[in-house]
Amino acid sequence: MYVRRGINPWHLFHDSWRFLLLVGLWALLVVYLREFEGIQAVGLPVAPVTTIGIAVSLYLGFKSQSAYSRWWEARLVWGDIINGSRSWGNYVLNLIYAEGRPVDPTVQRELIERHLAWVNALAFQLRKSTRLKESAATRVFDHRRVFEHHDYHQTPDSFRRHLSEAEADEIDGFANPATHLLRRQGDRLRQLAEGGFLDSYRHVEMMSSLRDFYFAQGSCERIKNTPFPRQIANFGLAFTWAFIVMLPLAFVEIFEASIADANLSTILQHEFMLTLVPFSMLISWIFYLMEKVSDSVEDPFEGGVTDVPISTLCRLIEIDLKQMLNADDVPPPIKPIDGVLY
């Protein structure tokens, strides 16, 4: 997720130069065929192309709003996970007790660490598969960055470090480690209740927290495993490219009409017609970015620069809970890289 106000222009150019080159060559070909070869069939009426452009812009607006709704829902779910995690830490420190018997601090530490393992396991599972290509540099569209010295939930070590070696090996045997980590939390609460450290009311309250975590995990998995409706995405892409192809064909009619009114020399006519190329590139690039922006937020857990920064949110949870424990191994917050939080 970009956290600075602007996006590096180089990042945009790096993802757009091939498109701009293709559109520029197409516009140049249209000008050449019409102006230098005299093929009058190369051209389209302006009014239909303008109507199509309006329709495409409205469609892309609808697509962007729909895609952003998925992104925002994902962010809301992780906001609930953060709030629930803080409540879990408070429960662990204040609801587990027995009259006349002190609570073993390692029990509290175990419940906190296992919860951190669950949070990080969920983040790892959400980023385990991706439709994005890998890149060693920051790319705005269609890529996620791979870091040499950082693990932004791209390997199982991101959650294994919070577990004992035996429990980590056991959890690895499950298809959905996050689900079974919550189940292990429930087992531990039952043991504490049997040992007299939880009465029925406190036990039910803490189990309700685990239920909420299951719901949050299910919401994340629903967003991850339910693709954005392909009919919306594919038609948006097809309509955008159809308009981009027709744009120079409509411009050539407009530019020729302007030349007829201006009574220019032949050389100036050719030079004026060539200005069609950068105008076509600029307008096509705007529509291209509109389509790519909506595409980039369709799937908010892929690890791209526009995704929900779940690694940063996991670190935030870890800092809060370990400070509740007065632990010595509180990690620092994750810092933006190239203005991006992952």
N, C-alpha and C positions, 0 to 999 in steps of 0.2 A: 504494500500500500504506500503510495506516495504521501509523504508528510510535509514536503516543502510545497510552496504555492505554485511553482512553475515546474514544468517537465523539461529536462535537458533537450534542447533542439537537436543535438547530435543523435540522441536516442531515437527521436522521431525520424530523422533523415536516414539513419541506419536501417530502419524498418520500412522506409518508403522509397528509397532511391530506385529500386528495380521497378516499382509501380510507376513512378514518375517517368522513368526512361521509356517504359512500354507505352504509356499514354502520349508522351511527347512524340515518339516515332509514329504512332497511329495518326495523331493530328497533323504531323508533317506530311505523311502519305496522302491524307485527304487534301491538303493544300496543293501538293504537287499534282495530283491527278486532276483537280478542278482548275487550278490556275495555270499550270504549265503544260498539261496535256489537253486541256479543254474538254474534259469529259463531264458534260453537264448532268449526267445521271448521278454523279457523286454529290449528294446533298439531300436534305430532308426539310420539309416545312417546319417553321419555327414553332407554331402553335401546338402541334401534337407533342413535340419534345418538351416544351415548357410544361404542358399538362402532366406528362410522365414524371418530370423532375419534381413537381409539387407532390404528386402521389408517392414517389419514392421517399421524399423527405418526411412526409407524414408517417409512412410505414416504418422508416428507421427510427422515428421518434417513439412509436409504439414499441418497437423491438427493444430500444434502449431502456425504456421505462420497465418493461417486463424483465429484462436481464438485471437491471439494478434492484428490482424487488427481491430477486433471489439473493443477490449480494447482501442486501440489507437484512434479510431474514437470517442469513448465516451470521452476520455480525451480532444480531440480537440474541441468537442462540448462545454465542460465545460470551456475550455479556451476562446471560443467565448462569453460564458455567463459572464465570469469575465470581459472581455474587454467591452462588451456591458453595463454591470452594472456600470462601471466607467464612460462611456460616458453618461449614464442616469443620474448619479449624477451631472455631469458637466452641462447637459442640464437643469436639475431642478433648479440649482443655477444661471444659466446665461441666459437662454432663456425665463424664465417666468418673465415678467416685463411690466409695463405700465408707460407712461410718466406722471410724476407728482403724481403718486400714489405708495406708497410703497407696496411691496408684504408681505402678512402675513407670518411670518416664520413657522407658524403651517401648512400652505399649503405645503411648501417645505418638512417639516418633514413628513407630511402625505404621500406624493408621494414616499419619500425614504423608509419609513417603510412598505408601501404596496409592494414596489418592493422587500424588504427583505422578506416579507411574501411570495411573489411568489417564490423566489429562494428556500426558505426552504420548501414550500409546494411541489415544484417539487421534491426536494430531498426526502421528506417523501413519496411521491407517488411512487418513484422509489424503495424505500426500504420497502414499505408496504407489499408486497408479496415476498417470497423468497423460493427457493428450498433447501436452506441450513438448517441444523439442528442448534439449539441454543446451545451455550456452555458458561460456566462461565469463561473459560480459553482460552488463545490464541491457536487456532488450524489452521494449514496451509491449510488443505483441508476439504471441505464438511461441514464446520461449520462457523457460524458467532457468534461473541462474544456479549453477553448481559451484559450490565453494570448496576450496582445497583445505581450509583450516577451520571451517565452521560446519556444524551439522544442524541444519534447519529442518529437522525431522525427516531426513532422507535416509536414515539408517535406524535399525532397532536399538542401537546404543542410546538413543534419545530417551527411551523409557526404561531400558534394562538397568541403567545406573542407579535407579531408585529402589531396586529390588535386591534381595540376596541372590547369590548365584543359583542356589537350588530353586528358588521361586521363579527366577527369570527363565531358567531352563524348562520348568514345568509350564509356564505361560506360553513359551514359544511353541509348544505342541498344539495349541488351539488355533483354529482358523480366525477367531476374533479375540485377541488377547484382552482388549479393553473390557469386553463383556465379562470375562472371567475374573478380571481384577476386581470389578464391583461385586461379583459373587463372593470372592475371597474376603472382601470387606464385610459382607453380610455374615459369613462364617465367623469372623473374628468378633463381631458384635454379639452373636449368639453365645460364644464362649465367655465373653465378659458378662453377659446377663446371667449365665449359669453360675459364674463365679461371684455373683452378688454385686458387681460394679455398675450394673444398669438395672433399674426397675422397669416395669412394663411400659410406663409412660415415656421414659427417656429412650428406651429401646425402640419403641414405635416412632418417635420423633427422628431418631437418627436413621432408621430404615426408610423413612419418608424422604430423607435427603438422597439416599441411594436410588430410590425410585425416580426422583427428579433428574438425577444424573443419567439414568437409563433413558428417560424421555429426551434429554438433551442430545445424548449420543444417537438415538434413533432419528432425531430431526436432522443432525449432521449427515447421517448415512442416507437419509431420504434425499437431501439436496445433492449429495455426492453421486448417488447411484441412479437418480432420475435425470436423464439428460434434458437440457433445454429443448423444447419442442422443435424437432428438425424442420418441420414445415415452415415455421416462423423464421428460423435461422437461414435455411437454404434459399427460401424465396427472397428474403431480404438481400442476400448476397447476389442472387440472380438479377433482381430488379436493379440493384446498384450498378452492376456491370453492364446491363442493357442500356441504362441511361448514359454511362460513361462512354460507351461505344457510339451512341447516337449524338452526343454533344458536339463533337467537331463537325459532324454532317449538318447540324442545324446552324452552327456558327458560320459556316462558309457562306450560307445564304445571307445572313445578317451583314457580314463583312463586305460581301459583294454589293449589297444594296447601299452601304455607306460609301463605297468607292464610286458608285454611279452618281451619287449626289455631290461628291467632292470634286469631281473632274480632275483627277490626279494624273500625273505622267505614268508611263508604263512601269518605270523603275520604282516609283513611289507606291504604285498599286501592289507590286510584288512584295515590297517591304511591309506595307500595311497588312497584307494577307498573312505574312509570316508571324505577325503579332498574335494571330489566332492561336498559335501553338502554346505560348506561356499561359494565355487565358484558359485554354482547355485544360492544361495541366493543373492550374490552381483550383478551378472549380471541381475537377475530377478528384483531386486530392482531398478536398473538403468532404465530399461524399464518401470517399474511401475511408477517411478517419472516422466519420460517423458510424460506418458499418463495423470497423475494427474496434472501436470503443465499446460498442454493445457486445461484440463477440468476446472481448477480453474479460467481461464481468459475468458471463453466462455461468461459469463454473468457478466458484469463489475459493476452492480448496486445492487448486492445482500447483500452487507455489510460484505463480507469476507475480510480477511487480504490482499488479492492480488487485491482487487477491486479499482476502481477509488475513491480517498478519498473525496467524495462529501461533507461530513460534514466539513472537513477542508477547502474546497474551499468556502463553504457557509460562514464560519466564516471569511475568508479572505475578501470576499465581504462586509460583515457587518462592519468590521474594517475600510475598505477604505471609505465606504459611510458615516459612522458616523463621521469619522475624517473630511470629507468634510464639514459636518454640524457643526463642532466644538462641538459635543455632549459630554455630561458628562458621558454617559453610554457606552463608547467604551469597548468591551470585550477583554480579552487577546487572543492571538492565541492558537489554539488547539495544545497540545504537543503530541508527539508520546507515545504510550503505548506498552511496550515490543518491541520497534523499529518499530511500525506500526502506520500509520496515517489512520484514518477512515473517 
